[in-house]
Amino acid sequence: MEPAQTVDQNQAIEQSPTVDHDRLFKELLTTFFVEFVAAFLPDVAAYLDTESIEFLDKEVFTDITQGQRYESDIVVKARFQGQEAFFLLLVENQSTPQSGFPKRMFTYFARFHEKFDLPVYPVVIYSFDRPLRRQPATYQVGFPGFVVNRFQFRVIQLNRLRWRDYVATPNPAATALMSKMQIAQRDRVRVRLQYLRLIATLRLDPARSQLIAGFVRTYLQMTRLELAELQQEVGLLPREEQNTMITLTNEWIETGQVTAQRNLILRLGTKRFGEPAAATRAALEAADLPRLEILVDRLLEVESWAELLAD
């Protein structure tokens, strides 16, 4: 098995601010749930009615799990083989595996099955870097010579998957999650290059492209030397492919700038004027980058949200 990817963070120049890993995973998996199933649970994808997918309300989930949940945990209700079913998807984002996780998975399964009286398909994604040893996929209660219960769940342990097995797959979920798979040090630049090429092929809208870009930048940060090598590799690609990558990169940068400016206005404006009304939030959502930059400059000169947004 190849060693997991490592990088000297003191030399990395793509340092991310404090990252809410649970939210990042949840956003990726809810945005690309169908694609995730297709890439990692192909036997399920064959029988899943993608038009029936419904994400369970956060409050219901918290009630069922008695408050023991993570922001990344997802429950999906959908039709499977013609009948209603639940897909219980837990993401284990701890730096190391939690002791007793199989029991927690069984407890969640039992509570959902009891409350809704529907089949429940349990899946766990292990996203930690260490350890590399295979994690358990069962929870068993028994006595000598007698097994009372043997509960099984699907395990997707990213640090045991090989990125090469997914690099030829035009799938946005797999493309993003490659950054958490086995990547030898010598392959880090190649993985980033292949990710860029896949994204260019997928041609997603800017928001979804930005989601994948942010995910990969978070979990596959480049050093200055690696970025220089990546730039050289891009320069060897056909001109049309280079142009597509440049266009996408510019879209990601602008999308990130818009989000940063909008968040700055909301944060500082809330401190000065109080919580904005829904109409104010809608106006900020509709504003482009030049407009947001003007609003940032005016923040300290006005006394209300209405005055700030007045033309």
ZAMARGU-4260 file (C-alpha; in steps of 0.2 Angstrom, whole numbers, plus 5000, padded with zeros to 4 digits):
<rodrens>
0) 5000/5000/5000 | 5007/5017/4996 | 5010/5029/5010 | 4996/5042/5013 | 5000/5059/5006
5) 5010/5071/5017 | 5015/5089/5015 | 5025/5101/5025 | 5012/5113/5030 | 5025/5126/5034
10) 5029/5126/5016 | 5012/5126/5009 | 5006/5142/5001 | 4987/5137/4999 | 4984/5138/5018
15) 4965/5138/5021 | 4957/5147/5035 | 4949/5137/5049 | 4939/5124/5040 | 4922/5117/5045
20) 4926/5099/5038 | 4909/5093/5043 | 4900/5106/5033 | 4912/5105/5018 | 4909/5086/5017
25) 4890/5088/5019 | 4889/5101/5005 | 4899/5091/4993 | 4889/5075/4997 | 4872/5083/4996
30) 4876/5093/4980 | 4883/5077/4972 | 4873/5063/4980 | 4868/5054/4965 | 4886/5055/4958
35) 4893/5049/4974 | 4882/5034/4974 | 4886/5030/4956 | 4905/5031/4959 | 4906/5022/4976
40) 4890/5012/4977 | 4887/5006/4959 | 4876/4992/4964 | 4864/5004/4974 | 4864/5016/4959
45) 4857/5003/4948 | 4841/5002/4958 | 4840/5020/4965 | 4826/5031/4959 | 4835/5048/4958
50) 4820/5058/4955 | 4813/5053/4972 | 4828/5059/4983 | 4824/5069/4998 | 4836/5074/5012
55) 4829/5072/5029 | 4826/5087/5040 | 4840/5092/5052 | 4829/5093/5067 | 4821/5075/5063
60) 4839/5068/5062 | 4844/5076/5079 | 4829/5070/5087 | 4831/5052/5082 | 4850/5052/5086
65) 4846/5061/5103 | 4858/5075/5099 | 4873/5063/5094 | 4876/5069/5077 | 4889/5078/5066
70) 4885/5091/5053 | 4891/5080/5039 | 4879/5066/5043 | 4866/5064/5030 | 4850/5054/5029
75) 4841/5052/5012 | 4824/5046/5009 | 4822/5038/4991 | 4813/5024/4982 | 4824/5009/4980
80) 4819/4994/4970 | 4801/5002/4969 | 4799/5005/4988 | 4803/5018/5000 | 4819/5017/5009
85) 4832/5027/5019 | 4850/5029/5016 | 4860/5033/5032 | 4876/5041/5027 | 4889/5045/5041
90) 4905/5054/5038 | 4919/5050/5051 | 4929/5066/5051 | 4939/5063/5067 | 4958/5064/5065
95) 4958/5045/5071 | 4943/5033/5071 | 4931/5034/5086 | 4931/5019/5097 | 4914/5011/5097
100) 4909/5018/5080 | 4901/5002/5074 | 4890/5002/5089 | 4885/5020/5086 | 4881/5015/5068
105) 4870/5001/5074 | 4861/5012/5086 | 4857/5025/5072 | 4851/5011/5061 | 4839/5004/5074
110) 4832/5021/5079 | 4828/5025/5061 | 4821/5008/5057 | 4810/5008/5072 | 4803/5026/5069
115) 4799/5025/5051 | 4797/5006/5048 | 4807/5007/5032 | 4822/4998/5026 | 4838/5008/5030
120) 4854/5006/5020 | 4869/5011/5031 | 4885/5018/5024 | 4900/5026/5033 | 4914/5036/5025
125) 4930/5036/5034 | 4939/5052/5029 | 4954/5052/5041 | 4972/5051/5035 | 4977/5038/5049
130) 4977/5024/5052 | 4978/5015/5035 | 4972/4998/5042 | 4955/4992/5037 | 4941/4998/5048
135) 4927/4987/5054 | 4911/4985/5044 | 4901/4975/5057 | 4894/4976/5075 | 4891/4959/5083
140) 4882/4954/5099 | 4884/4936/5104 | 4889/4922/5116 | 4900/4907/5114 | 4892/4897/5101
145) 4878/4909/5098 | 4877/4925/5088 | 4863/4935/5094 | 4865/4949/5081 | 4877/4953/5067
150) 4874/4970/5060 | 4883/4975/5044 | 4886/4992/5035 | 4895/4998/5020 | 4912/5006/5023
155) 4920/5018/5011 | 4938/5021/5018 | 4945/5034/5008 | 4963/5032/5013 | 4963/5014/5007
160) 4956/5019/4990 | 4968/5022/4975 | 4966/5039/4966 | 4971/5030/4950 | 4955/5020/4950
165) 4944/5036/4949 | 4955/5047/4938 | 4947/5042/4922 | 4929/5044/4929 | 4920/5060/4924
170) 4912/5061/4941 | 4912/5077/4952 | 4910/5067/4968 | 4924/5056/4964 | 4935/5070/4957
175) 4934/5079/4974 | 4936/5064/4985 | 4952/5059/4976 | 4960/5072/4987 | 4957/5061/5002
180) 4963/5045/4994 | 4980/5037/4994 | 4992/5049/4985 | 5011/5046/4985 | 5021/5061/4987
185) 5028/5060/4970 | 5010/5059/4963 | 5003/5075/4971 | 5005/5087/4957 | 4999/5074/4944
190) 4983/5072/4955 | 4980/5091/4955 | 4983/5091/4936 | 4971/5077/4933 | 4958/5085/4944
195) 4959/5101/4933 | 4957/5091/4917 | 4942/5082/4924 | 4933/5098/4930 | 4937/5106/4913
200) 4928/5090/4905 | 4913/5091/4917 | 4910/5109/4913 | 4899/5112/4928 | 4892/5129/4933
205) 4904/5141/4942 | 4896/5137/4960 | 4898/5119/4959 | 4915/5120/4951 | 4920/5131/4965
210) 4914/5119/4978 | 4925/5105/4971 | 4939/5117/4969 | 4938/5122/4987 | 4937/5104/4993
215) 4953/5099/4983 | 4962/5115/4989 | 4958/5111/5007 | 4964/5093/5006 | 4978/5093/4993
220) 4987/5109/4997 | 5002/5113/4986 | 5019/5120/4991 | 5027/5134/4981 | 5038/5121/4971
225) 5023/5110/4968 | 5013/5124/4961 | 5027/5129/4949 | 5028/5111/4943 | 5009/5111/4941
230) 5010/5127/4930 | 5024/5119/4919 | 5013/5103/4917 | 4998/5114/4912 | 5009/5122/4899
235) 5012/5106/4890 | 4994/5103/4887 | 4985/5107/4871 | 4981/5125/4869 | 4962/5123/4869
240) 4963/5113/4885 | 4974/5126/4893 | 4962/5140/4889 | 4948/5130/4896 | 4958/5128/4913
245) 4962/5147/4913 | 4944/5151/4910 | 4938/5140/4924 | 4951/5146/4936 | 4946/5164/4933
250) 4928/5159/4937 | 4933/5151/4953 | 4943/5166/4958 | 4929/5178/4955 | 4916/5167/4963
255) 4927/5166/4979 | 4929/5185/4979 | 4910/5188/4977 | 4907/5176/4992 | 4921/5184/5003
260) 4915/5202/4999 | 4897/5197/5003 | 4901/5189/5019 | 4912/5204/5024 | 4897/5215/5021
265) 4885/5204/5031 | 4897/5202/5046 | 4901/5221/5048 | 4884/5227/5043 | 4876/5216/5056
270) 4887/5223/5069 | 4883/5241/5064 | 4864/5239/5059 | 4858/5223/5066 | 4852/5207/5057
275) 4847/5211/5039 | 4830/5208/5032 | 4826/5195/5019 | 4825/5208/5006 | 4842/5215/5010
280) 4850/5197/5010 | 4842/5195/4993 | 4849/5211/4986 | 4866/5206/4992 | 4864/5189/4984
285) 4860/5197/4967 | 4875/5210/4968 | 4890/5207/4957 | 4908/5209/4962 | 4909/5228/4957
290) 4893/5232/4966 | 4899/5223/4982 | 4916/5232/4982 | 4906/5248/4981 | 4896/5243/4996
295) 4911/5238/5006 | 4918/5255/5004 | 4902/5263/5009 | 4900/5252/5025 | 4907/5265/5037
300) 4899/5280/5029 | 4881/5275/5031 | 4869/5272/5046 | 4857/5258/5040 | 4855/5244/5028
305) 4843/5254/5018 | 4855/5269/5016 | 4869/5256/5012 | 4859/5249/4997 | 4852/5265/4991
310) 4858/5270/4974
</rodrens>
